[in-house]
Amino acid sequence: MADTSSHSVLSSPRDNALQTPYLHCSLSSPRLENPQKVPTQFLWPAEDVECALDELNEPLIDLQGFFLGDHESILCAAKEIKKACLSHGFFQVVNHGIDPRLIQGAYDNIGAFFRSPLETKLRATKKRGSLSGYSSAHSERFSSKLPWKETLSFGFAASSPDEEVIEYFKSALGPDFGQTGKVYQKYCEAMKDLALGIMELLAISLGVERLHYREFFEDSCSIMRCNYYPPCKEPSHVLGTGPHRDPNSLTILHEDQVGGLEVFTNGKWHKVRPHPDALVINIGDTFMALSNGRYRSCLHRAVVNEYKERMSLAFFFSPAVDKVVRPVQDLLHGDSVFPARKYPDFTWSVFLRFIRESYRADGDTLLHFSRWLLSQSPVMPSLQDPEMGRDPS
Ligand SMILES: O=C(O)CCC(=O)C(=O)O
């Protein structure tokens, strides 16, 4: 995989911070002199940037009845979730119980971080192989098809000390960022609790014992990523986030009202309409494996806007690193649609290492990971299964 030790920086004109950012590029290519022109490292192939015309007709699921324990509402929500997950792995939830002031606080704080002078952001620079840190266009790892964005990522483990996120912000960025750490500590805790609730609904929808996934994910090890997408003069040639399926289990995303998230289903890209009160939920590869391929890991991307900046907050919910990812027995009865075993057993730590060291997440990550895993462990009994690792889409 190509790599570069230099970095690119999406930065803003001094007089109008975050309104009309342009790009300084210090990759191996010449420095960008004309902000109207996108450097080649940010260009994507035509098939990846094909324009979405239609909106996705995903369900907007009301979680109020679930929190109140209303049996009928729970069954109804589980039914809608099942339909969405069998089809594309994407839905939105409202009445999710997350305080809107917490969400606003998360945007205010991370907006202030992205608006900070470059030298402040670089204090948290993501090191190669690390999950946490500030990254400009992921150029610390890649040198082509770069995403038009800056990100700040950090870990959140359910079993870690109460102040893990606060400590991260203070140690990476200094004491001034303690308050931002407090907001994100709370935000991640709230996301983890919501994810555990959604796991109950997923279990019900799959006909699995209701608490099975809640217990499996009790000691979850998640990743929070804040995305900042500056406006781009040539939006039709770049992507804020390239087409991919999330390798983790479940992603809970809040996006601002600019719009840009798109989902691939029925052979084409669909726009997702942002709902101010909703959280976006998508199934990731690890849950697809846990469901033995029944539920689809959602293929998605984010496009950028010519005039407006955009931010999104992605919580990537994942199991404890050493938990063995294996479907429950009830999902292993093979038939013509779902073979007995679709993916080999794996742990989140091995999957993470695969993505960090040898593979750039895309639409086929789980397929390639499964093949690689099988090539490493020829004694795995599931090797006999010819359907192993085949992507359902
Ligand atoms: O910003 C978005 O809408 C999508 C972000 C995303 O897919 C990611 O961060 O992996």
The ligand as a Gaussian input file, in Angstrom:
#p B3LYP/6-31G(d) Opt

LIG

0 1
 O      -19.784000      11.812000       6.957000
 C      -20.530000      10.909000       6.602000
 O      -21.696000      11.119000       6.273000
 C      -20.015000       9.495000       6.482000
 C      -18.772000       9.266000       7.255000
 C      -18.221000       7.883000       7.111000
 O      -18.721000       7.065000       6.384000
 C      -17.011000       7.535000       7.858000
 O      -16.468000       8.371000       8.592000
 O      -16.578000       6.349000       7.734000

